[in-house]
Amino acid sequence: MSEMLANQYFLVRRFSEAEKVFEKILADNPKNNLAKKKLIICYINNGKIKSALDLFYEVIVNDITVITSTNLIDDDCPCPEIITKFEGLNEPGLSYQTKLEIMGMLWLYCDYYKSIQQFEKLKEFNPNEIIYANILKVYRDFVVSKIS
């Protein structure tokens, strides 16, 4: 029942309410990848970028296809509209690094290669931040596995 409620909130873009319900779902079932996938988007929309990035990394390390297999139409994925919103956003409180993190995560739902570009920029911008190198390694391993 709660998963249906979370999905309903998500569909109508009530991300704060969806976040709370998805967190409860994951407390009961920590392996629910579909809830994680949507919770990342909720966290981004709710300004919890560190939480989103941590969960994003957890998901892609375990199975990157959870995100790369997103069907924008069938899944009613809000990423294209959110990307448009953040691309044009020049908030003083939104750092260049945070904006790249947001775009890097969101683009993986839509376009793997654009996501790579964002994380490569992040790695150049902040080479000491190990998570960016780790994300790019997951991406490289994914490409290699598709070729093999």
C-alpha positions as CSV (number, residue, x, y, z in Angstrom):
1,M,0.0,0.0,0.0
2,S,2.7,2.5,0.9
3,E,4.5,1.9,-2.3
4,M,1.4,2.8,-4.3
5,L,1.1,6.0,-2.2
6,A,4.8,6.9,-2.8
7,N,4.4,6.3,-6.5
8,Q,1.2,8.4,-6.6
9,Y,3.1,11.3,-4.8
10,F,5.9,10.9,-7.2
11,L,3.7,11.0,-10.3
12,V,2.1,14.2,-9.2
13,R,5.5,15.6,-8.4
14,R,4.9,15.9,-4.6
15,F,8.5,15.0,-3.9
16,S,8.5,15.9,-0.2
17,E,5.7,13.5,0.6
18,A,7.1,10.9,-1.8
19,E,10.5,11.1,-0.1
20,K,9.0,10.3,3.3
21,V,7.1,7.3,2.1
22,F,10.0,6.0,0.0
23,E,12.3,6.2,3.1
24,K,9.8,4.1,5.1
25,I,9.6,1.6,2.2
26,L,13.4,1.3,2.2
27,A,13.5,1.0,6.0
28,D,11.3,-2.1,5.6
29,N,13.0,-3.4,2.4
30,P,16.5,-1.9,1.9
31,K,16.9,-3.8,-1.4
32,N,14.0,-2.1,-3.2
33,N,15.9,-0.6,-6.1
34,L,12.8,1.0,-7.7
35,A,12.2,3.0,-4.4
36,K,15.9,4.0,-4.4
37,K,15.7,5.1,-8.0
38,K,12.8,7.4,-7.3
39,L,14.2,8.5,-3.9
40,I,17.3,9.9,-5.6
41,I,15.1,12.2,-7.7
42,C,13.1,13.2,-4.6
43,Y,16.3,14.1,-2.7
44,I,17.5,16.2,-5.6
45,N,14.3,18.1,-5.8
46,N,14.2,18.5,-2.0
47,G,17.7,20.0,-1.9
48,K,19.3,16.9,-0.3
49,I,22.1,16.6,-2.8
50,K,24.6,14.7,-0.5
51,S,22.0,12.1,0.3
52,A,21.1,11.8,-3.4
53,L,24.7,11.4,-4.4
54,D,25.3,8.8,-1.7
55,L,22.2,6.8,-2.7
56,F,23.0,7.2,-6.4
57,Y,26.5,5.7,-5.8
58,E,25.0,2.9,-3.8
59,V,22.6,2.1,-6.6
60,I,25.0,2.2,-9.5
61,V,27.7,0.2,-7.7
62,N,25.2,-2.6,-7.2
63,D,23.4,-2.4,-10.6
64,I,23.8,0.6,-12.8
65,T,21.0,-0.6,-15.1
66,V,18.4,0.2,-12.4
67,I,18.9,3.8,-13.6
68,T,20.1,3.4,-17.2
69,S,17.1,1.2,-18.1
70,T,14.7,4.1,-17.3
71,N,12.0,4.5,-19.9
72,L,11.3,8.2,-19.8
73,I,7.7,7.8,-21.1
74,D,6.6,4.5,-19.4
75,D,8.2,5.4,-16.1
76,D,6.9,9.0,-16.3
77,C,10.4,10.1,-15.4
78,P,10.5,13.8,-14.4
79,C,14.3,14.1,-15.2
80,P,14.0,16.0,-18.5
81,E,11.9,18.7,-16.9
82,I,14.1,18.8,-13.8
83,I,17.2,19.0,-15.9
84,T,15.7,22.0,-17.8
85,K,14.9,23.6,-14.5
86,F,18.4,23.2,-13.1
87,E,20.2,24.1,-16.4
88,G,18.6,27.5,-16.3
89,L,19.0,28.0,-12.6
90,N,21.6,30.6,-11.4
91,E,20.8,30.5,-7.7
92,P,23.5,32.1,-5.5
93,G,23.2,29.2,-3.1
94,L,23.7,26.6,-5.8
95,S,27.4,26.1,-6.3
96,Y,28.9,25.0,-9.6
97,Q,29.9,21.7,-8.1
98,T,26.4,21.0,-6.7
99,K,24.9,21.9,-10.1
100,L,27.2,19.4,-11.8
101,E,26.4,16.7,-9.3
102,I,22.7,17.2,-9.9
103,M,23.1,17.2,-13.6
104,G,25.4,14.1,-13.5
105,M,22.9,12.1,-11.5
106,L,19.8,13.2,-13.5
107,W,21.4,12.7,-16.9
108,L,22.1,9.0,-16.1
109,Y,18.3,8.5,-16.3
110,C,18.2,10.0,-19.7
111,D,21.6,10.0,-21.4
112,Y,24.5,7.9,-20.1
113,Y,27.1,10.0,-22.1
114,K,25.9,13.3,-20.8
115,S,26.1,12.0,-17.3
116,I,29.7,11.0,-18.0
117,Q,30.5,14.5,-19.1
118,Q,29.2,16.0,-15.9
119,F,31.2,13.6,-13.7
120,E,34.3,14.2,-15.8
121,K,33.9,18.0,-15.2
122,L,33.4,17.3,-11.5
123,K,36.6,15.2,-11.4
124,E,38.5,18.0,-13.1
125,F,36.9,20.7,-10.8
126,N,37.6,18.8,-7.6
127,P,40.1,16.0,-8.2
128,N,40.4,15.2,-4.5
129,E,36.7,14.2,-4.2
130,I,37.1,10.4,-4.6
131,I,33.4,9.7,-5.3
132,Y,33.6,11.2,-8.7
133,A,36.5,8.9,-9.8
134,N,34.6,6.0,-8.3
135,I,31.4,6.9,-10.2
136,L,33.4,7.2,-13.5
137,K,35.0,3.8,-12.7
138,V,31.5,2.2,-12.4
139,Y,30.6,3.9,-15.7
140,R,33.7,2.5,-17.4
141,D,33.1,-1.0,-16.0
142,F,29.5,-0.8,-17.3
143,V,30.7,0.0,-20.9
144,V,33.3,-2.8,-20.8
145,S,30.6,-5.3,-19.6
146,K,28.4,-4.2,-22.5
147,I,31.2,-4.8,-25.0
148,S,32.2,-8.2,-23.6
